[in-house]
């Protein structure tokens, strides 16, 4: 009788223990834990490309006569704030007229982003994981659509002149991101994050 009693009490305990530690399952808890661990090592940058609607491409050349008649417009503001330089440049072509070249400064690259043509690529804030919204599970991988808190933190986004100049629209305080995850051993790992 004593032996039978020991067996019946041991069985439910064994089932309970095995059910507790299932880190391989693509559950909301396991995936959220993996995302939070990843975030500690890789804080999220809120980045984007936006158009400088009121700007011609940074790096463009201006005819001095045009500048004399209409000015440099928005570039004068950027020059005053130390974000671009305006230099006289003599093209290496016979008979070519000198032009004014507008170039982004290191301050532009460090504080605003990279100007490419009429677009500016900028990492202007941060995002942090909030909660899991949807899980699409594959064999040993998962795509996790999650709500994130978004915050614009770059100093230039607090300058009304620059915000207007770049026609920059701050994102909503809450957004979504998709975390691409794989199961490695017994743990879920984030491999990429996309908007």
Phi, psi and omega in degrees: 000319181297319180298318180296318180297319179296320180294316183292329177280332181285325184298307180299325179297318178298318179295320180296316181294318182291330179285337184285321191252062179252071183287348179280341183291140179277062180270160179303318181296311181297317182289321178296320179298318180295319179296316180296322176295317179298318183297328178296323180275330185227082178302141185281131174264134175269105186239158175189164173258132174224158183266134172280083189305323183268008183244147162279171181304137172290134184102001181280163178253142179241140172286127182305327179295319179297317180297319181297323183280316188244354181076181181265359176056236184300331182294333178296321177295313180296323178292316180300324181274358176085018183265341175222158171246149177240117184234149174281136184223133178259108179301144184279042178242142181299127177079001180287139179284147175295150179233168172258128180256133175255124181232140175291144177269173175299327178299320177300309181298319183287320189259330183253307182151203183252124177273126178227102185065228181268008179252153175236126174262122186222140168258103193251005180187200181224158171226149179227144180301137178247300177197162179281133178254324185204142178236125172248110186264136174239181176291116179060019175209166180205149171250123184246113175273125186228151172279139178229149171273132182243138182219126176278120186239343184299136183302322184295335180287352177266356180265109184302327179300313182288320179301316180292318182301316182270358183052045184277131177247118179293141180287165177297157182292340175235135178222194177230152174221152175251124178260123178264120190233151176229154177268117178243112186066242178255007187235146174274139182231138175278128179254332180199155177229132181228153176296000000 
